[in-house]
Amino acid sequence: MASWTSSEFLYEEVKPPGIHFLERFKRSGKLSFKQYQAMVFVLTFIAYIAFHATRKPNSIVKGTLSEQPTGHFKGAGKGGWAPFDGPDGTALLGQIDLAFLSVYAVGMFVAGHLGDRLDLRTFLTIGMIGTGVCTALFGVAFWANIHAFYYFLAIQTLAGWFQSIGWPCVVAVLGNWFDKKRRGVIMGIWSAHTSIGNIIGTLIATGLLKFGWGWSFVGPALLITFLGIVIYLFLPVNPVAVESERDGTEVDSTMRLGDTITESFLSSRTSTGFDRRAVGFLAAWKIPGVAPFAFCLFFTKLVSYTFLYWLPFYVSQTEIGGEHLSQETSGNLSTLFDVGGVVGGILAGYFSDQLDGRAITAGGFIYLTIPALFLYRIYGHVSMTINIILMFIAGLFVNGPYALITTAVAADLGTHKSLKGNARALATVTAIIDGTGSVGAAIGPVLTGYIAAISWDAVFYMLMTAALISGLLLTTLIIEEVKTLLYGSSEEDEVAAASTSRPPIDVLI
């Protein structure tokens, strides 16, 4: 395979060892392109399930760690865990969440920049195994009787860095194997990993909680570590790495990350080959649509992650049908929000493909989030049935646009026509969009910790305001897409105009 000595390329592209093993069982000695696509879809799907599963124990054990030592909680056998069982316990837990999400947000930008320059298979494996080690170390405090706040803070800070590696890598790899035509629905289905990971993480954490809260962390840690090894052995980063053919055409062995998908998008306007240099950070921000969607995701993810970190606690603190639920029951019930998220992600992807309008679809879901949150807060306590229905609806509208923007939209913009054939922008653009969103994800749960002390009504008004701002940020893009639908402006005209009137984005900025 081609080896690069330029500082732009820090690795030699090789076929994963597991692929060599699988090829021994094929008569032709080679897997088909569709078989590779299926493999990539499944491997990236379960990889990010594992990432999200390791994030759930924190929200599940919040009530256990911060409980006052009265001995009435059934799951732990003891009340609370110092230093979180004091009057400032919830504030300390909020600080740990803030540390994790802040490093995660900053790390996303760095990981995306590196992801377009490193071997994604190895880089993703490092992120998964590192996450597993950090998650396990948090749980080890239970048996080692560790009560130092800065131990937990340091572990979560390090975990935030390893977690940030995952998203740019999996989106970039998936984007290399699937073209734009059906990307919305494919990535809508694929984005279910977020909600399924939350559900699996919740079920594992709540199921193991009765044995001691440390097990709630060790279970997901073992899962992601094992899957990290599987990823290293089998994940094909792109068709080039495995010398695969697409539509009967041999893939150029010198093409790098993203070249194959860019070819199908830009072949009509790129006749002199592909620019294989990685797109710079500032240059990626200049791609049309990146900034509006990035700032939109800031507020969308603020809402989503507030539910991720606080919904089990909120349910346990709210009377539903006249009674309070246990920590375990509250955690299990909260998974219905993620079930709604699975449906929302698929529907958002499907509608965006049918309408050929990512902004219209995202904006529609976001605006419908506002009445969904209002109804859940006002009527969610009436009965268990109503709570389940309204929680499902809220999850559908909250996570639908979140899934769409972080997958199909990011992949579309990573291969935007303004790049003029440059291919190495997928991980960088993905990191910019999700990294900006992760800043909102860090702020939302922290604000909730303080605002909830005043009123849960105030928390929901904050979330509804964030949703409104998120929708407004897409206004210009929505108007452009509506005009395209009404007046039928052709993409070919836009491409021709762009090729003659706009200079190519400087990939090295």
N, C-alpha and C positions, 0 to 999 in steps of 0.2 A: 504494500500500500504506500501511498504518497506520504513522505515525511516532510514536515515543515520546520525550517530553522528560523524563520522570522519570529520576532517576539509576539506577533499576532497569533501564532499557533503554538501551543505549548505541549502538544501531544502527537503521538503517531496513531493513526486510525487503524484499529485491528478488529477482527471478528471475535465476538464473545466466545469464551471456551464452551459454554453450553450449546451454542449453535453448532459447533464442530461435532459435539456428541449427538445431537438430534439428526444431523445429516447422515450419520452412519446407518440410520434406520430408513432412509429414503432411497428408493431404487435409483432415482435420478441423481442422488447425491446432493440435492439442492432444494431448499424450501421455496415455495411459490411466493409471489408478491403478496397475495391475499393472506397467506398463512402468516407472513411477517406482520401484516397489518393487524390481524387478530391477536398475535402475540404482543405487539406493542400496546394495543388497546387494553388488554387484560393486565399486563404487567404494570403499566403506568396507573391504571385504575386501582389495583390493589396496593400499589406503593403509596398513593395519596390517601387511601383509606387508612393505612397504618399511621401516616403522619397525623391525621385528624383524631384517630383513636387515642393517641398519646396526649392530646390536648384536653380531653374530657375529664381525666381524674381530678384535675384541680377544681373544676366546678362541682364535681360530685362530693368531694371530701370537705368542701368549704364549711358546711354545717357541722361536720364532725370535729374539725380542727378548732373552730371558733366557739364551740359549745361551752357554756359555763359548766364547771364540774359539779353537776347535780346528780349525775348517774342515771338519768332517766332515758337516755338515748339507747335504743336497742342494738344498733349496729356496731357500736364501737366497744361497748363493755365498760368504758371509762368516759368521763366527760372531758372533752377538749384536749388540746395539745399545746403546751407552752411553746412559743410566746403568743400564740393566736387565741388563747382562751381568756385573755384579759379584755378590758373595756375597749381597747383599741385594736382588737383582733381583726375585725373586718377591714380596718384601714391598712393593717400590715399585709393582709392577703391582697388587698387592692394594689399595694406597692409592688408586690411580687408579680402580679399580672401586668402592671405597667412596665416593669423591667423586661419581662419576657417579650411583650408586644412592641416595645420601643426598639429593642435590639433586632427583633424580627423585621420590623419595618426598614430600619437602616440596612440590615444585612441583606434584605431583598434586592436593593439597588446594587450592592457589591456582588452578590451571587449572580445576578443577571448579567452584569458586566463580565464576570469570569466565565459564566456559562457559555458565552459565545466564543470563548477562547480555549476552554478545557474540554477534555473528554467527558461528556455528560454522563456516561454510564458510571465511571469512577467517581465523579463529583456527586452524583445522586446517592451512590452507595455510602460515601463518607457522611452525607447528611443524614441518612437513615440510621446507620449504626451509631453515629454521634448522638442523635436524638434518643436512641434506645438506652445508651449509657447514662445520659443525663436524667431521663425519666426514672430509670432504676435507682440512681443515686438519691433522688428525692424520696423514693419509698424506703430506701435503706435507713433513713433517719428513724423510722419506726422501730427497727430492731436495735440500732446503735444508740438509741435514746438521745438523739441529737435535738437540741432545743435552741440552737443559736440562729437568730433571724438571718444573719448574713450568710450562713450556709445555704439556706433555702433561696436567698436572693441570688447568690452566685450561681447556683445550679440552674435556676430558671433563666438567668442572663445568658449562660452558655447554651442552654437549650434553644433559646430564641435564635441564636446564630445558626445552629445546625438545622433548625426547622426552616429557616429562610432559604436554604439551598433547594428544597424540594420543588416548589412551585415553578420557578423559571425552567427547571430541567424537564419536568414532565410535560409542560405545555409545548416546549420547543421540540421534544422528541415526537409527541403526537402530531404536531403540525407538519413534521417532515414526512409523514406517511399518508396524510389525508388531504385531498384537494379542497378547494373553497366551496364547491357547488353544494355539498351536503354537510358542510362543516358545522352549521348551527345545530341541526338535530343530532349529529354524531357527538359533538361536544356537549350538547344538552344532556344526552344519555350518560356520557362519560363523566360529566360534572356531578353526577349523583354520588360520586365517591366522597364528596364533602359531607353530605348528610348521612350516608351509610357509615362513614368513618365515625361520625359523632354518635350514631346509634350503637355501633359495635363497641366503641370506647365506653359509652354509658353503661351498656349491659355488662361488660367485663368489670368495670369499676364498681358498679353497684352489687354485682354478684359476688365479688371478692371482698367487699367491704366488711362483711360479717366476720371475716377471719383477721381483720386488722387493716387499717387504712393503707399501710405500706404495700399490701398485695394489690391494691387498686392501681398502683403505679407499675409494679413489677410485671403484671400480666400484659398490658399494652407494650411495655418495653421489650419483652421477649418476642412479641409478635413482629415489631418493626425491625428488630435486629435480624431475625430469621429471614424476613422478606428482603432486607438489604443485601444479604448474601445471594438470594435468588436473582435479584436485579443485576448484580455484578456478573453472574454467570450467564444470563440469558438475554438481557435487553439489547436489541439492535438499535443503535442511535438513529441511523438513517439508511436508506438503501445503499449508499456508497460503502458503508462499513461492512455490509454483508454481500456486496457485489450482486445486488438484486436487480432484476429487470422490471421496467414499468411500461406497460402497453407494448411489449415486444421490443422495446428499445433498451440497449445496454446503457447503464448509467455511467457517465463520465467519472472515471476513478479519481479525478482531481477535484471533483466538486465537494464542497464541505457543507457544514451545518446549514440547512434551509434551502440549499440550491434546488433540490428536487421539487419542492412545492412551489418555489418561485418560478420555476420553468413553466409550470402549467398555467400560472397566472399572467406571466409577462412575456410569453413567447411571441405574442403578436406585436410586441413593440421593442424587443431586445434581440438584435441580430448580431451583435458583436461579442456575445459571450456574457459572462456574469462577473460582477465585481465581487471578489471573495473576501475583501477586507471587512472586519467587524465594524458595525456602525457605532459611533461614539455616543456617549451619554447625552450630551446636549443636542446632537443631531437627531437622536431618537425623539426627543421632546418636540422637535420641529415637524414631525410627521403629522399631517392633518388628522385631527380627531383624537390624538393621544392625550393632550392636555384636558379637553372637556371630559373624556371618559375617565381619566385618572382622578380628577377632582370629584366627579360624580361618584366614583367608587369610594372615595374618602368618606362620604356621608352614608352611602349604602352599607359599607362594611362596618361603620360605626353602629348602625342599627343591628346588623346581623351578629356581630360579636358581643354586643350587649346581651342578646338572647343566649348566645353560646355560653357565656360565663355566668350569667345571673338567672336564667330561667328556672333551673331546678331550685335555687334558693327562693326565688319569688313565689313559686308554686307552694313550697313548704311553708311560707309565711302568710299565705292567703287562704282564707276559709273557702272551701269549694263544697257547695251543697250543705253548708253549716258545720263542716268539720275540717280540721287540719290534717294533712297527709304526712306520713313519715318521710325521712330523707330518701330512703330507697324507692318508695312509691313515687315521690316527686320526681326523682331522676328518671325513672322508667316512663312516667307520663310525659316528660319533656321531650322524649324521643319523637313524639307525634309532630312536633314542630319541624324536625328534620325529615320526617316522612313527607310532610307538605313541601319541604324544600326539594326533595327528589322530583316530585311531580312538577313543581314550579320550574326547575331547571330544564326538564324535558320540554314542557310547553313553551317556555321562552325561546328555546332553540328552534322548535318547530315553527312557531309563528314568525320568527325572524327570518327563517329561510323562505317561508311562503310569501311574506311581504317584501322580502329583500330589504328589510329595514331593521337594523340592529337598534338604532336610537329610538325609533317609534315603539318597538317592543319593550325595550328597557324602561323607557319613560312611562308607558302605559302601566306596567307592573308596579313601578315606583309610586305613581300617583294612587293606585289602588291599595298600596300599603297603608296609607293614612287612615282611611275608614276601617281597614282590617284591624289595625292596632287600637283604634278608638273603641270598636265593638268588643275586642277581647278584654280590654281593661274594664269596661262598663258592665259587661254581661258574663264574663268568664267565670265569676264566682257563683252564679245562679245554681248550676248543677254540673255534675261530672260530664254529662253528655254534651251540654252547650260548651263547656270548656274545651273538650276534645275537638269539636267541630271548629270553633273559632281559632284554636291554636293551630290546627291544620291549615286553615285558610291564611292565617298570618304567616306561617312558614312558607307557604306557596308564593305569596307576593313579596316577602322579604328576600328569600333566597333565589327566586327566579332571575331577577336582574343581576344579582351578585354572581351567579353561576355564568350567565351569558357574557358579562363584561370581562370576567377573568379568564374565559376560555376562547369562545369564538371571536369576540371583538378583539382581544389581545392578539390572537393569531392572524386575524385579518390585517390589523394595523402593522404587524411585524413583517408583512409582505406587501405593504402599500405601494401603489404605482409610483409615488414620488421618490421611491428608493432607486428607481431606474435600473432594476436588475440586481441590486445588491441583495445578498441572501442572508447575511449574518446579523439579523436584527431581532429575531424572534425572542430569544431569552432576555435581551435588553429591554425591548418594549414591554414584554410580559412583566418584568421586574419593576419597571416604572409605574405601570398601571396598578399592579397589586401592591407594590411598595407604598405608593401614595395612599391606597386604600387601607393599608395596614397601619398607617399613622392614625387614621380615624378609628381603626379597630383598637388601638392602644388607648385612645382618649375616651371612647364610649364607656367601657367598663369602669374606668376610674371615676368619671363623672357620675356614673350610676351609684357607685359606692357612697359618694357624698350626698347626692340628691335624694337617694332612697331613705336616708336618715331623716329627711324632711317630709317627703311624701312620695309614694309610688305613682300618684297621679302626675306629679311633676316629671318623673322619669319618662312616662309615656308621652307627655307633651314635648319633652326634649326629642324623643325618637320621631315623633310625627313632624316636628320642625325640620329635623335632619333629612327626613324623606322628601319633604317639600323642596328644600334647597337642592337636594340631589337631582330631582326631576327638572328643576329650573335650569340647572347647568347644562342640560342636554337640549335646551330650547332651539338653539341655532341649528344643531344637527337634525333635530326632528323636523324643522321647517324645510330643510334641504331635501330630506327624504320624502316628505309629503309632496313637494313640488315634483320630484322625480316620478312619484306614483301617479300624480294627476296629469302631468304634461309629458311624461315619457321621455325625458332627456336621456340620451344614450350614453352608456359608459364608454363606448368607442370614441365619441366626440370629446369626452372629458380626458381620455388618455391621450388623444392626439393633441389637444390643447396643452396638456401638461408637458408633453414631450417637446413642444416648441416654445412655450412661454415661461417655463420654470426651470431654473438650473437644478441639477441633481443635488440632493442633500450631501453635504460633505461628511463622508463616512468616518472621518478621523477626528471630528470635533469631540 
